[in-house]
Amino acid sequence: MTTTTAPIPVRSPLPDGLAGGTVLIFGGSSGIGLAAGALLGSIGARTVLVGRDKGRLDAAVERVRDAGDGDVLGIAADIRDERAVTEVFERTGAVDHVLHTAGGLTGAGPVAEMTRDTAGEAFDERLWSALAIARAAVPRLGPGGSVTFSSGVLVTRPRPGMSAPLAAVGGVEALARALAVELAPRRLRVNAVRFGQFDTPLSRGAMGADAGEAGDRAVAAAGSGTPLGRWGTADEAASAALFLMANPYMTGEVLTVDGGFSLV
Ligand SMILES: NC(=O)c1ccc[n+]([C@@H]2O[C@H](COP(=O)([O-])OP(=O)(O)OC[C@H]3O[C@@H](n4cnc5c(N)ncnc54)[C@H](OP(=O)(O)O)[C@@H]3O)[C@@H](O)[C@H]2O)c1
């Protein structure tokens, strides 16, 4: 393993310190990943967005391009395919930071109805993909580079029927902390964001809400009982990831951004 005695470089810890760098976003075609791409584009970072659906990816590339003057590239790939993940890195070229927000509620269901295969789908989507991304990222990132994974507050406040996805996501949090220690001698950083409830296509879909006004009302109603009176925006979620990415002294952190949801 490449190690160094030089300390991690001191850089601006503000998000605009990411300007001019390249951020590879697995899950960049929707929700939190897309919001991260647009925020990064607005400060002049180069972004590479990854998702499976080509139409959604093309629309996301347009949106990020409109948000700023940073270069943006879309690559269609499935994170469950390790070879495809490696190819994404090869096509991206130089990369400074990696954000993994891809994934959904795959593998949810009552434990008694679960098979090893259906549970395994959750682990493929969440945990093995995170490992594949880390394995491909490590040789390509330079000192100060980072990987940021995604988790969710249900890891600590579970709901019935979520055992497999939550076991996998809990593993992702452990992976972030373990890799932070293992990769510190290379001056690489690894963190995770534990998201609360945010208004994205994933969370709307989970409660059967559409993207229109009826969906807006359902989201407002769902958020009204939370400590701050609403769900968070995708931008608010994404900015937590950008903080971890930009601050050169953040590593091994699982940062909760949930508007106080975990407290009540
Ligand atoms: N939104 C919330 O309230 C919330 C709460 C807790 C945790 N989280 C976590 O935060 C992350 C982002 O959530 P989100 O709300 O932004 O979700 P989203 O709007 O559904 O976006 C998910 C993104 O991941 C991509 N993706 C999904 N499966 C993929 C695969 N196998 N290969 C490649 N790309 C894939 C999707 O594109 P394609 O489908 O086209 O591939 C899309 O770009 C997820 O890990 C989610 O579990 C979100």
PDBQT file of the ligand as one rigid body, heavy atoms in Angstrom, charges set to zero:
ROOT
HETATM    1  N1  LIG A 301     -34.369  10.677   0.377  1.00  0.00    +0.000 N 
HETATM    2  C1  LIG A 301     -34.360  10.331   1.639  1.00  0.00    +0.000 C 
HETATM    3  O1  LIG A 301     -35.202  10.782   2.452  1.00  0.00    +0.000 OA
HETATM    4  C2  LIG A 301     -33.318   9.361   2.148  1.00  0.00    +0.000 A 
HETATM    5  C3  LIG A 301     -33.359   8.971   3.495  1.00  0.00    +0.000 A 
HETATM    6  C4  LIG A 301     -32.401   8.094   3.981  1.00  0.00    +0.000 A 
HETATM    7  C5  LIG A 301     -31.414   7.610   3.130  1.00  0.00    +0.000 A 
HETATM    8  N2  LIG A 301     -31.395   7.993   1.822  1.00  0.00    +0.000 N 
HETATM    9  C6  LIG A 301     -30.354   7.435   0.962  1.00  0.00    +0.000 C 
HETATM   10  O2  LIG A 301     -29.730   8.463   0.207  1.00  0.00    +0.000 OA
HETATM   11  C7  LIG A 301     -29.345   7.958  -1.078  1.00  0.00    +0.000 C 
HETATM   12  C8  LIG A 301     -29.914   8.851  -2.167  1.00  0.00    +0.000 C 
HETATM   13  O3  LIG A 301     -31.331   8.831  -2.063  1.00  0.00    +0.000 OA
HETATM   14  P1  LIG A 301     -32.248   9.706  -3.026  1.00  0.00    +0.000 P 
HETATM   15  O4  LIG A 301     -33.433  10.037  -2.227  1.00  0.00    +0.000 OA
HETATM   16  O5  LIG A 301     -31.435  10.786  -3.663  1.00  0.00    +0.000 OA
HETATM   17  O6  LIG A 301     -32.659   8.599  -4.123  1.00  0.00    +0.000 OA
HETATM   18  P2  LIG A 301     -33.141   8.767  -5.652  1.00  0.00    +0.000 P 
HETATM   19  O7  LIG A 301     -33.745  10.082  -5.896  1.00  0.00    +0.000 OA
HETATM   20  O8  LIG A 301     -33.943   7.544  -5.951  1.00  0.00    +0.000 OA
HETATM   21  O9  LIG A 301     -31.759   8.672  -6.460  1.00  0.00    +0.000 OA
HETATM   22  C9  LIG A 301     -31.046   7.473  -6.475  1.00  0.00    +0.000 C 
HETATM   23  C10 LIG A 301     -30.026   7.519  -7.577  1.00  0.00    +0.000 C 
HETATM   24  O10 LIG A 301     -29.291   6.289  -7.566  1.00  0.00    +0.000 OA
HETATM   25  C11 LIG A 301     -29.332   5.715  -8.870  1.00  0.00    +0.000 C 
HETATM   26  N3  LIG A 301     -29.275   4.272  -8.708  1.00  0.00    +0.000 N 
HETATM   27  C12 LIG A 301     -30.117   3.478  -8.004  1.00  0.00    +0.000 A 
HETATM   28  N4  LIG A 301     -29.743   2.207  -8.104  1.00  0.00    +0.000 NA
HETATM   29  C13 LIG A 301     -28.645   2.184  -8.892  1.00  0.00    +0.000 A 
HETATM   30  C14 LIG A 301     -27.805   1.161  -9.389  1.00  0.00    +0.000 A 
HETATM   31  N5  LIG A 301     -28.013  -0.135  -9.091  1.00  0.00    +0.000 N 
HETATM   32  N6  LIG A 301     -26.752   1.490 -10.178  1.00  0.00    +0.000 NA
HETATM   33  C15 LIG A 301     -26.522   2.798 -10.488  1.00  0.00    +0.000 A 
HETATM   34  N7  LIG A 301     -27.278   3.808 -10.052  1.00  0.00    +0.000 NA
HETATM   35  C16 LIG A 301     -28.336   3.495  -9.278  1.00  0.00    +0.000 A 
HETATM   36  C17 LIG A 301     -30.633   6.230  -9.472  1.00  0.00    +0.000 C 
HETATM   37  O11 LIG A 301     -30.648   6.201 -10.889  1.00  0.00    +0.000 OA
HETATM   38  P3  LIG A 301     -31.228   4.915 -11.703  1.00  0.00    +0.000 P 
HETATM   39  O12 LIG A 301     -32.416   4.405 -10.944  1.00  0.00    +0.000 OA
HETATM   40  O13 LIG A 301     -31.528   5.425 -13.069  1.00  0.00    +0.000 OA
HETATM   41  O14 LIG A 301     -30.106   3.922 -11.697  1.00  0.00    +0.000 OA
HETATM   42  C18 LIG A 301     -30.612   7.661  -8.969  1.00  0.00    +0.000 C 
HETATM   43  O15 LIG A 301     -29.739   8.448  -9.731  1.00  0.00    +0.000 OA
HETATM   44  C19 LIG A 301     -29.854   6.512  -1.139  1.00  0.00    +0.000 C 
HETATM   45  O16 LIG A 301     -28.794   5.662  -0.797  1.00  0.00    +0.000 OA
HETATM   46  C20 LIG A 301     -30.931   6.476  -0.079  1.00  0.00    +0.000 C 
HETATM   47  O17 LIG A 301     -31.134   5.189   0.457  1.00  0.00    +0.000 OA
HETATM   48  C21 LIG A 301     -32.316   8.860   1.316  1.00  0.00    +0.000 A 
ENDROOT
TORSDOF 0
